[in-house]
Each structure stands twice: as structure tokens, then as C-alpha cells.
């Protein structure tokens, strides 16, 4: 079995004519013979396994050749350096003028150690980002080998230093949530900042392999999660929830790890949470047959046909002349409201939340027709659902 090389001499070669690999190898052994003394004859050293196979890569460009020579050695660094210097004395290969220049002498074991360290860092970051710690002390272990980053900003949203470049993303509600995750070594979180789901966040999520929503364990966290699902769609892959009635910004490191380990596919958990919200709404308002009939204004009834033409989670404004603005997604609704004047109503094929009402109020609309509603009170606005018509 051949010994593992300690060093690799790498040199560049240029000739003013066409030569082949065998010509280069022949020149290396032939022109250095007798130059360094009997103990450093390259042929003898190769037979004894002190130097390895000479690797030559050549490229012919318009009748001239350039390339790379690699010569592995199993000897000490002084002798390796002498052999490297001897290669530079070769000035002819076959009939052609040649120039050989040593680029570097690589310490193979040092390079392997560097490779091991770099790869270990990558693997460790994958463990942290995936939240797949194998012990309750994993965050302490991570902190011992990683330097914690500081928070940064992405289009007004506070985020960790790895949130933009990492292949995975954790979405939380507020700035303090991001800071708490950073404190415990998780650098790829970003906060919605409680101002709706921006288009920049939607586009960022589309670029990620995994997107996890990590929400507070209360009704507010559930409502934000439903809003996230409506805006991100299939980009939202997983959901992690804080323990009941607890907030992400106050969780201990071991609890964060446990929550992320227990994350579930978004489609599975959001369906269940929506059903729970609907049940809570029914319990709070009473059964539908026990409620007084809803009186819907005639002009709102006239919006039904237009509403049924809206795609899911799309919205538009109704103007004074009965015309409609172009449908937009939930993430663009706030900016559409700023650019719209003379609106009297809004159609929204989704669930009305407190944020939806705030946007409608900024557009000065008096009526909303939606598919469902979580929040239905705000001064000056009446909300109707399709089943009321």
C-alpha cells in the first residue's frame, strides 16, 4: 500500500510549442538527474516510495501549451522545497522552450484538517437550523464552538445574520423573539414585526428549502399563523408552537429546542387550528340558528357576483362608481389601500382579521364582504360574510 503523501508540489508550466504529458514527465526526471546529488535522484526516490506519481494536466492553445504539474512527496518539508526549486531549472521540454514556476507546496494533512473543521461547522449549523438537537444541552454545546451573531434588518424586519443566506428560515412575530433565538444560537429567524405579511417576506420564503413558523402559544399566535399560511401558501413547510399561553421571546433554550424538534407539517397543523378557531367563534357567538338575521344593504348584496369571481386570499376595493380595483394578495393589500381613493367597500376571499380591518379603515371603506371573519368590530366598518347574503 502506497504511503500517504505529506506534501504536494504544485507548479505551472508554459511552453512555446506543442508537447505531450510524457515529454514533461521525461524532462522532470531527466533534467534534474545529477543536479541534487545521489540521494535526491527522483527516479530512485520514486522507486523507494518517497515521491509519488507525477500528475500533469496540459491545455493546448494555438500551438502553445500551458498546464499544471502536481508532484506528491512523502519526505520532510526541507527536501520537498529543494525538489520544488529544482523543477524551476527546467527550461526546455523536447524542442520547445519551457517555463516552470512552483505555485505552492501544500501540506496535505493540514489541508485535510481544515476541510474537516469547515465541514464540521457546516454540519453543526445544519443541526442548529433544523432544530434537531440530540440532547437538552445542545444549545450550550453550540455556543462553545460558534460565535453568536447580532441582529440585522431586512426591509424593516428584524432578523438573524443567517436569515437571508440560509436554506431554512424561521418566522416569528416580533423583534424580541428574534433576539431570544439569537441568544440561544439560532441565527436564521425573521420577525413579521406585527405589521402584516410583507411582499418582501413572501419572496424571501419562496427561495428557502424549509420555512418554519414559530408562533406564540395563544390565540394571537394562531391568528398570525393563519395569516402567514394565507400569504405564503406552499412556501410555509412547517409549524412550531410555543407551549400553551407562553411567548417565544420568553422561552428557555431547552424549550426552544423541544418546540422546534416537535414541529409539524404546516398543512396538517393549520387545518386543525382553523377548525379550533371556528369552534371558538361559534361558542362565543352562539349557534347560527339562534342569532338574529343579518340585515345586508342592497349594494353589498350586489357585490356577490364579483366576490365569487375572486381567487382564494385575493382582495379588491369597490369604488363609488361600482368599479373594482385589480385583485391583490393579502401581502399587497396595505399598499393597495394607500394607492386607492374613493373606495366604499372591500371584497376579500379570505378570513378578516384585526389587521384586515385596519387596512380597510385606512382606505376609509364602510363595508367588507369576506368568506369568513375572526374580528368583526371596528368603528365605522360593517363586515358581512357570503353566507349572510
DRENVEXKOL-991828 format. One line per field, with one value per residue (C-alpha): residue number from 0; residue in one letter; x, y, z. Coordinates in steps of 0.5 Angstrom, whole numbers, always signed. Layout:
seq [NUM/...]
type [A/...]
px [X/...]
py [Y/...]
pz [Z/...]
REM end
This chain:
seq [0/1/2/3/4/5/6/7/8/9/10/11/12/13/14/15/16/17/18/19/20/21/22/23/24/25/26/27/28/29/30/31/32/33/34/35/36/37/38/39/40/41/42/43/44/45/46/47/48/49/50/51/52/53/54/55/56/57/58/59/60/61/62/63/64/65/66/67/68/69/70/71/72/73/74/75/76/77/78/79/80/81/82/83/84/85/86/87/88/89/90/91/92/93/94/95/96/97/98/99/100/101/102/103/104/105/106/107/108/109/110/111/112/113/114/115/116/117/118/119/120/121/122/123/124/125/126/127/128/129/130/131/132/133/134/135/136/137/138/139/140/141/142/143/144/145/146/147/148/149/150/151/152/153/154/155/156/157/158/159/160/161/162/163/164/165/166/167/168/169/170/171/172/173/174/175/176/177/178/179/180/181/182/183/184/185/186/187/188/189/190/191/192/193/194/195/196/197/198/199/200/201/202/203/204/205/206/207/208/209/210/211/212/213/214/215/216/217/218/219/220/221/222/223/224/225/226/227/228/229/230/231/232/233/234/235/236/237/238/239/240/241/242/243/244/245/246/247/248/249/250/251/252/253/254/255/256/257/258/259/260/261/262/263/264/265/266/267/268/269/270/271/272/273/274/275/276/277/278/279/280/281/282/283/284/285/286/287/288/289/290/291/292/293/294/295/296/297/298/299/300/301/302/303/304/305/306/307/308/309/310/311/312/313/314/315/316/317/318/319/320/321/322/323/324/325/326/327/328/329/330/331/332/333/334/335/336/337/338/339/340/341/342/343/344/345/346/347/348/349/350/351/352/353/354/355/356/357/358/359/360/361/362/363/364/365/366/367/368/369/370/371/372/373/374/375/376/377/378/379/380/381/382/383/384/385/386/387/388]
type [X/X/X/X/X/X/X/X/X/X/X/X/X/X/X/X/X/X/X/X/X/X/X/X/X/X/X/X/X/X/X/X/X/X/X/X/X/X/X/X/X/X/X/X/X/X/X/X/X/X/X/X/X/X/X/X/X/X/X/X/X/X/X/X/X/X/X/X/X/X/X/X/X/X/X/X/X/X/X/X/X/X/X/X/X/X/X/X/X/X/X/X/X/X/X/X/X/X/X/X/X/X/X/X/X/X/X/X/X/X/X/X/X/X/X/X/X/X/X/X/X/X/X/X/X/X/X/X/X/X/X/X/X/X/X/X/X/X/X/X/X/X/X/X/X/X/X/X/X/X/X/X/X/X/X/X/X/X/X/X/X/X/X/X/X/X/X/X/X/X/X/X/X/X/X/X/X/X/X/X/X/X/X/X/X/X/X/X/X/X/X/X/X/X/X/X/X/X/X/X/X/X/X/X/X/X/X/X/X/X/X/X/X/X/X/X/X/X/X/X/X/X/X/X/X/X/X/X/X/X/X/X/X/X/X/X/X/X/X/X/X/X/X/X/X/X/X/X/X/X/X/X/X/X/X/X/X/X/X/X/X/X/X/X/X/X/X/X/X/X/X/X/X/X/X/X/X/X/X/X/X/X/X/X/X/X/X/X/X/X/X/X/X/X/X/X/X/X/X/X/X/X/X/X/X/X/X/X/X/X/X/X/X/X/X/X/X/X/X/X/X/X/X/X/X/X/X/X/X/X/X/X/X/X/X/X/X/X/X/X/X/X/X/X/X/X/X/X/X/X/X/X/X/X/X/X/X/X/X/X/X/X/X/X/X/X/X/X/X/X/X/X/X/X/X/X/X/X/X/X/X/X/X/X/X/X/X/X/X]
px [+0/+3/+4/+0/+3/+6/+6/+4/+8/+4/+7/+5/+8/+8/+12/+12/+11/+7/+9/+6/+5/+10/+15/+14/+15/+21/+24/+23/+26/+32/+34/+34/+38/+45/+43/+42/+47/+46/+41/+36/+35/+28/+28/+31/+26/+20/+22/+23/+16/+19/+16/+9/+6/+7/+1/+1/-5/-4/-8/-6/-8/-6/+0/+3/+2/+0/-2/-1/+4/+3/+8/+7/+12/+13/+19/+21/+19/+26/+27/+21/+22/+29/+26/+21/+26/+30/+23/+24/+31/+28/+28/+27/+22/+23/+24/+21/+23/+19/+18/+16/+14/+12/+6/+5/+7/+1/+1/-4/-5/-6/-11/-15/-15/-18/-23/-25/-26/-30/-35/-36/-38/-43/-46/-46/-50/-55/-57/-58/-62/-66/-67/-65/-61/-60/-59/-62/-55/-54/-55/-50/-45/-46/-45/-38/-36/-40/-39/-46/-48/-52/-59/-60/-65/-69/-74/-76/-76/-71/-67/-61/-55/-56/-64/-62/-57/-59/-63/-68/-72/-76/-81/-83/-88/-83/-76/-75/-77/-71/-67/-68/-67/-60/-59/-59/-55/-61/-59/-64/-70/-74/-80/-86/-86/-94/-95/-98/-94/-90/-89/-81/-82/-87/-81/-76/-80/-80/-73/-72/-72/-75/-80/-82/-87/-85/-91/-93/-98/-104/-110/-106/-100/-106/-109/-102/-100/-107/-105/-98/-101/-105/-100/-94/-98/-94/-87/-89/-87/-87/-90/-88/-92/-89/-93/-100/-100/-93/-89/-83/-79/-79/-77/-71/-66/-68/-76/-74/-70/-76/-81/-77/-76/-83/-85/-91/-92/-96/-102/-103/-103/-106/-112/-113/-112/-117/-122/-121/-122/-128/-131/-129/-132/-139/-138/-137/-143/-148/-150/-152/-160/-160/-157/-162/-162/-157/-159/-155/-155/-157/-151/-147/-152/-150/-142/-144/-142/-136/-134/-135/-130/-124/-119/-117/-114/-115/-118/-120/-123/-130/-130/-136/-138/-138/-132/-127/-119/-115/-115/-108/-106/-106/-99/-100/-107/-104/-100/-106/-110/-105/-106/-113/-118/-126/-127/-133/-132/-128/-128/-124/-124/-121/-121/-122/-117/-116/-110/-115/-120/-114/-112/-120/-120/-114/-118/-124/-129/-135/-137/-133/-135/-131/-131/-130/-129/-125/-125/-132/-132/-128/-131/-135/-134/-139/-137/-141/-140/-142/-147/-150/-153]
py [+0/+7/+12/+18/+24/+29/+35/+36/+41/+45/+48/+52/+50/+54/+52/+56/+50/+43/+38/+32/+29/+24/+30/+34/+28/+26/+33/+33/+26/+27/+35/+34/+28/+29/+36/+35/+29/+22/+22/+26/+23/+23/+16/+13/+17/+14/+7/+8/+11/+18/+21/+19/+19/+26/+29/+33/+37/+40/+45/+47/+54/+56/+52/+53/+49/+51/+47/+45/+40/+36/+32/+29/+27/+23/+27/+32/+40/+42/+36/+38/+45/+43/+39/+44/+49/+44/+44/+51/+50/+46/+51/+46/+40/+37/+42/+48/+53/+52/+56/+52/+56/+53/+56/+53/+47/+44/+41/+35/+34/+41/+42/+36/+38/+45/+41/+37/+43/+47/+41/+40/+47/+46/+40/+43/+49/+45/+41/+48/+51/+44/+45/+37/+37/+31/+33/+38/+41/+42/+50/+50/+46/+50/+56/+53/+53/+58/+66/+69/+74/+80/+82/+85/+89/+86/+91/+94/+87/+85/+78/+74/+74/+68/+69/+71/+66/+60/+55/+55/+60/+61/+66/+69/+75/+80/+83/+80/+73/+74/+77/+71/+66/+69/+69/+61/+60/+60/+66/+65/+68/+74/+78/+80/+86/+85/+89/+84/+80/+84/+82/+82/+77/+73/+73/+71/+65/+63/+62/+57/+50/+50/+55/+54/+59/+59/+62/+64/+59/+64/+66/+72/+67/+62/+68/+70/+63/+63/+70/+67/+61/+65/+70/+64/+58/+52/+56/+55/+48/+47/+50/+50/+53/+55/+52/+54/+61/+62/+67/+65/+71/+69/+61/+58/+55/+47/+49/+53/+46/+42/+46/+46/+39/+38/+42/+39/+40/+46/+43/+39/+43/+49/+45/+43/+50/+53/+48/+50/+58/+57/+53/+58/+63/+59/+58/+66/+68/+62/+58/+61/+59/+63/+69/+75/+75/+80/+86/+87/+93/+92/+95/+90/+84/+87/+85/+78/+76/+80/+76/+69/+71/+73/+67/+65/+70/+76/+82/+89/+95/+97/+105/+110/+108/+101/+99/+95/+95/+90/+84/+83/+78/+80/+82/+87/+90/+95/+98/+98/+101/+107/+108/+108/+114/+114/+107/+105/+97/+92/+84/+79/+72/+70/+71/+78/+79/+86/+87/+87/+92/+97/+96/+97/+103/+107/+106/+109/+104/+103/+95/+89/+83/+77/+69/+69/+73/+73/+80/+84/+90/+97/+104/+105/+99/+93/+86/+81/+74/+71/+66/+73/+74]
pz [+0/-2/+3/+4/+2/+7/+1/-6/-10/-15/-21/-27/-34/-40/-47/-54/-58/-57/-52/-49/-42/-43/-45/-39/-34/-38/-37/-30/-29/-34/-33/-25/-25/-22/-20/-13/-11/-11/-5/-9/-15/-17/-20/-14/-9/-13/-13/-6/-5/-3/-8/-12/-19/-23/-25/-31/-34/-40/-45/-52/-54/-61/-61/-54/-48/-41/-35/-28/-25/-18/-15/-8/-3/+3/+5/+10/+8/+7/+2/-1/-2/-5/-10/-12/-13/-18/-22/-24/-27/-33/-39/-45/-46/-52/-58/-54/-49/-43/-36/-30/-24/-17/-15/-8/-3/+0/+7/+6/+13/+15/+9/+11/+18/+15/+11/+17/+21/+16/+14/+22/+22/+16/+20/+26/+23/+20/+26/+30/+24/+23/+31/+31/+38/+41/+48/+52/+53/+45/+45/+51/+46/+40/+44/+46/+39/+35/+36/+36/+31/+32/+29/+23/+18/+12/+9/+16/+19/+25/+23/+25/+21/+17/+15/+8/+6/+10/+6/+12/+15/+22/+22/+29/+31/+34/+35/+42/+39/+34/+40/+44/+39/+37/+45/+44/+38/+33/+27/+22/+25/+22/+25/+22/+26/+27/+21/+17/+12/+7/+0/+1/+7/+2/-4/+1/+4/-4/-4/+2/+2/+9/+12/+20/+23/+30/+34/+41/+44/+45/+40/+37/+35/+32/+28/+26/+23/+19/+16/+15/+11/+7/+5/+4/+1/+0/+2/+9/+10/+18/+24/+31/+37/+44/+50/+52/+54/+53/+48/+44/+47/+54/+52/+55/+51/+52/+51/+44/+42/+44/+40/+34/+35/+35/+29/+25/+17/+16/+12/+18/+24/+21/+19/+26/+28/+24/+26/+33/+31/+28/+34/+39/+34/+35/+42/+43/+39/+40/+35/+28/+28/+35/+32/+29/+22/+19/+15/+9/+5/-2/-5/-1/-4/-11/-10/-9/-17/-16/-10/-13/-18/-13/-12/-5/-1/-6/-5/-8/-7/-9/-12/-11/-19/-18/-21/-18/-17/-19/-14/-10/-5/+3/+3/-2/+1/+5/+0/-5/+0/+0/-7/-7/-6/-7/-4/-1/+0/+0/-2/+1/-1/+6/+13/+16/+22/+26/+21/+15/+19/+20/+13/+11/+16/+12/+6/+9/+7/+11/+9/+8/+4/+6/+6/+14/+20/+26/+28/+26/+30/+28/+29/+22/+19/+18/+16/+12/+10/+4/+8/+10/+3]
REM end
